[in-house]
Amino acid sequence: MQTQEFRYVSIKSQDSLSNSEKDTMSHLRVVVVSDTHNCHTNLQIPGGDVLIVAGDFTCHGTIPEAVRFNTYLGEQEHKYKLVVPGNHEWCPDLIRPFMTNCVFLLDNAIIINGIKFYGCRWKKKFSSLRMNDSTAKTTHIIPSDVDVLITHQPPKGVGGLDFDEKRSRGNIKLTERIKVVNPLVHVFGHTHSKGGWFDDLDGCSTTFINASTLEGSKIQAVLRKPIIFDLYH
């Protein structure tokens, strides 16, 4: 058996809990990855209760790629596997029927042990219409009672993600909504060079996790270790 390797993140809003308090509480162990781009079989996934994949698990969004990734998900031990599409899953409704070993979140939520996880489909602009799906005429609002927000899109102004809108990095509309919702955790990906975790958004207690697993280009295929965090409840 291989030794599990991962990076552990302490959630900012739960830092005030003492060890004795944690001992009396239940908790969920959450494992997060993103941007594996068909390199998932080279990734060692540690155990946990919830596995989150924050998009770009394929390179071209094709059905065969989705089938292979879905098979891989079925081999993982986590009770809950939550997946959102990225920009490479350009038509999520096409591959959705083949994502049978996970909860494929497309602007909807799942509650696990009282903790609300909400996943969004890819959007270049959160103020614009949804892309590549049958409900494209409705606008999107992230609910106000979300505990863990999952998007592929990064927020703007967090961890150096201050790219311009034309490059679809650091979305300001997403940042504005997060300031209102103030979730415990925001998991995202897309920006390969900025993987890690941050809590540097003023006026917000959210812990931000860029779960991008691939470091650099898809050709290089250098993989970061998965990220783990615990949610006490």
C-alpha positions as CSV (number, residue, x, y, z in Angstrom):
1,M,0.0,0.0,0.0
2,Q,1.3,3.4,-0.9
3,T,1.8,6.1,1.7
4,Q,-1.0,8.8,1.4
5,E,0.3,12.3,0.7
6,F,-1.7,15.4,0.9
7,R,-1.8,19.1,2.0
8,Y,-3.9,19.9,5.0
9,V,-5.8,23.2,5.4
10,S,-7.2,24.6,8.6
11,I,-10.5,26.4,8.0
12,K,-10.3,30.0,9.1
13,S,-13.8,30.3,10.6
14,Q,-13.2,27.2,12.7
15,D,-9.8,28.2,14.1
16,S,-11.3,29.3,17.3
17,L,-12.5,25.8,18.2
18,S,-10.3,24.2,20.9
19,N,-9.1,20.6,20.7
20,S,-11.5,19.7,23.5
21,E,-14.4,21.2,21.6
22,K,-13.5,19.4,18.5
23,D,-13.4,16.1,20.5
24,T,-17.1,16.5,21.3
25,M,-18.1,17.3,17.7
26,S,-18.7,15.3,14.6
27,H,-16.7,16.2,11.5
28,L,-16.5,15.6,7.8
29,R,-13.1,15.1,6.1
30,V,-13.2,16.7,2.7
31,V,-10.6,16.0,-0.1
32,V,-10.4,18.4,-3.0
33,V,-8.8,18.3,-6.4
34,S,-9.3,20.1,-9.7
35,D,-7.8,20.4,-13.2
36,T,-6.6,16.9,-13.5
37,H,-7.0,17.0,-17.3
38,N,-7.1,13.2,-17.8
39,C,-4.1,12.7,-15.4
40,H,-6.2,11.4,-12.6
41,T,-4.8,7.9,-12.7
42,N,-1.4,9.4,-11.7
43,L,-2.9,11.0,-8.6
44,Q,-3.0,9.5,-5.2
45,I,-6.3,10.3,-3.6
46,P,-6.3,10.1,0.3
47,G,-9.3,8.8,2.1
48,G,-12.1,10.9,3.5
49,D,-15.9,11.4,3.7
50,V,-16.3,13.7,0.7
51,L,-14.3,14.0,-2.5
52,I,-14.7,17.3,-4.4
53,V,-13.6,17.7,-8.0
54,A,-13.7,21.4,-9.1
55,G,-13.8,20.9,-12.9
56,D,-11.5,20.3,-15.8
57,F,-11.2,16.6,-15.2
58,T,-11.1,16.1,-19.0
59,C,-9.2,17.9,-21.8
60,H,-11.9,18.1,-24.4
61,G,-15.2,17.4,-22.6
62,T,-15.9,14.2,-24.6
63,I,-18.0,11.3,-23.5
64,P,-15.1,8.8,-23.6
65,E,-13.1,11.0,-21.3
66,A,-16.1,11.4,-18.9
67,V,-16.7,7.6,-18.9
68,R,-13.0,7.0,-17.9
69,F,-13.2,9.6,-15.2
70,N,-16.5,8.2,-13.9
71,T,-14.9,4.7,-13.7
72,Y,-12.1,6.2,-11.7
73,L,-14.5,7.9,-9.3
74,G,-16.2,4.6,-8.7
75,E,-12.9,3.2,-7.5
76,Q,-12.6,5.8,-4.8
77,E,-13.7,5.0,-1.2
78,H,-15.4,8.3,-0.4
79,K,-19.1,8.1,0.5
80,Y,-19.8,11.3,-1.4
81,K,-18.2,12.5,-4.6
82,L,-19.1,16.0,-5.7
83,V,-18.1,17.2,-9.2
84,V,-18.6,20.4,-11.1
85,P,-17.7,21.0,-14.7
86,G,-15.0,23.3,-15.9
87,N,-14.5,25.2,-19.1
88,H,-13.0,22.0,-20.7
89,E,-16.3,20.2,-20.0
90,W,-17.8,22.6,-22.5
91,C,-21.2,21.0,-22.7
92,P,-22.0,19.5,-19.2
93,D,-25.4,18.3,-20.3
94,L,-23.8,16.1,-22.8
95,I,-21.7,14.2,-20.3
96,R,-24.0,14.4,-17.3
97,P,-25.8,11.0,-18.0
98,F,-22.4,9.3,-17.9
99,M,-21.4,10.8,-14.5
100,T,-23.1,8.0,-12.5
101,N,-20.5,7.6,-9.7
102,C,-20.8,11.1,-8.3
103,V,-23.2,14.0,-7.6
104,F,-22.7,16.2,-10.7
105,L,-23.6,19.6,-9.4
106,L,-24.9,22.1,-12.0
107,D,-26.2,25.1,-10.1
108,N,-27.7,23.0,-7.3
109,A,-26.9,21.8,-3.8
110,I,-26.5,18.7,-1.6
111,I,-26.7,18.7,2.2
112,I,-24.4,16.3,4.0
113,N,-24.7,16.0,7.8
114,G,-26.3,19.4,7.9
115,I,-23.5,21.0,5.8
116,K,-24.7,22.6,2.5
117,F,-22.5,22.1,-0.5
118,Y,-23.4,24.1,-3.6
119,G,-21.8,23.6,-7.1
120,C,-21.9,25.9,-10.1
121,R,-21.5,25.1,-13.7
122,W,-18.8,27.1,-15.6
123,K,-19.6,30.7,-16.4
124,K,-17.3,33.3,-17.9
125,K,-19.3,36.0,-16.2
126,F,-21.5,35.3,-13.2
127,S,-23.7,38.2,-14.2
128,S,-24.3,36.7,-17.7
129,L,-26.5,33.9,-18.8
130,R,-25.7,30.2,-18.3
131,M,-23.7,28.5,-21.0
132,N,-24.3,25.4,-23.0
133,D,-27.4,24.1,-21.4
134,S,-31.2,24.0,-21.8
135,T,-31.8,26.6,-19.1
136,A,-29.6,29.3,-20.7
137,K,-32.3,32.0,-20.3
138,T,-32.1,32.2,-16.6
139,T,-29.6,34.1,-14.5
140,H,-27.7,32.6,-11.6
141,I,-27.6,33.5,-7.9
142,I,-25.6,31.6,-5.4
143,P,-27.9,30.9,-2.3
144,S,-27.2,32.7,0.9
145,D,-27.0,29.7,3.1
146,V,-24.1,27.8,1.4
147,D,-21.4,26.4,3.7
148,V,-19.1,25.0,0.9
149,L,-19.2,26.7,-2.5
150,I,-17.7,24.8,-5.4
151,T,-17.0,26.6,-8.7
152,H,-14.4,26.1,-11.4
153,Q,-14.2,29.8,-11.8
154,P,-11.8,31.6,-9.4
155,P,-12.8,34.8,-7.6
156,K,-11.1,38.1,-8.2
157,G,-8.9,39.6,-5.5
158,V,-8.0,36.4,-3.7
159,G,-4.5,34.9,-3.6
160,G,-3.2,37.1,-6.5
161,L,-6.0,36.1,-8.9
162,D,-6.2,39.6,-10.4
163,F,-6.3,38.7,-14.1
164,D,-8.5,40.6,-16.5
165,E,-12.0,39.5,-17.4
166,K,-11.0,38.7,-21.0
167,R,-8.9,35.8,-19.8
168,S,-11.7,34.5,-17.6
169,R,-9.6,34.7,-14.4
170,G,-10.6,36.3,-11.1
171,N,-14.3,37.0,-11.6
172,I,-15.4,40.1,-9.7
173,K,-19.1,39.2,-9.8
174,L,-18.3,36.0,-8.0
175,T,-16.2,37.8,-5.4
176,E,-19.1,40.2,-4.8
177,R,-21.5,37.4,-4.2
178,I,-19.1,35.5,-1.9
179,K,-18.8,38.7,0.3
180,V,-22.6,38.5,0.8
181,V,-22.9,34.8,1.3
182,N,-19.6,34.4,3.3
183,P,-19.4,30.5,3.0
184,L,-17.0,28.6,5.2
185,V,-15.1,27.4,2.2
186,H,-14.9,28.2,-1.5
187,V,-13.3,25.5,-3.6
188,F,-12.3,26.4,-7.2
189,G,-9.6,25.7,-9.8
190,H,-8.9,26.9,-13.4
191,T,-5.7,28.8,-12.6
192,H,-2.9,26.2,-12.6
193,S,-0.2,28.5,-11.4
194,K,-1.9,29.7,-8.3
195,G,-2.8,26.4,-6.5
196,G,-3.1,26.6,-2.7
197,W,-5.3,28.2,-0.1
198,F,-5.9,31.8,0.9
199,D,-7.9,33.9,3.4
200,D,-7.0,37.3,2.2
201,L,-10.4,38.8,1.1
202,D,-11.2,41.8,3.3
203,G,-14.5,41.6,5.2
204,C,-14.8,37.9,4.5
205,S,-14.1,34.9,6.8
206,T,-14.1,32.4,3.9
207,T,-11.2,30.0,3.4
208,F,-10.5,30.0,-0.4
209,I,-8.9,26.8,-1.9
210,N,-7.5,26.8,-5.4
211,A,-7.5,23.0,-5.8
212,S,-5.8,23.0,-9.2
213,T,-3.9,19.7,-9.3
214,L,-2.0,20.2,-12.5
215,E,0.9,22.6,-12.1
216,G,1.8,24.4,-15.3
217,S,0.7,23.2,-18.8
218,K,-1.2,19.9,-19.5
219,I,1.9,18.7,-21.4
220,Q,4.1,19.0,-18.3
221,A,1.7,17.0,-16.1
222,V,3.3,17.9,-12.8
223,L,0.7,17.1,-10.1
224,R,0.2,18.8,-6.8
225,K,-0.8,16.8,-3.8
226,P,-4.6,16.8,-3.0
227,I,-5.9,19.2,-0.3
228,I,-7.7,18.0,2.8
229,F,-9.8,19.9,5.3
230,D,-12.1,19.0,8.2
231,L,-15.5,20.6,8.8
232,Y,-16.7,20.3,12.4
233,H,-20.4,20.4,13.2
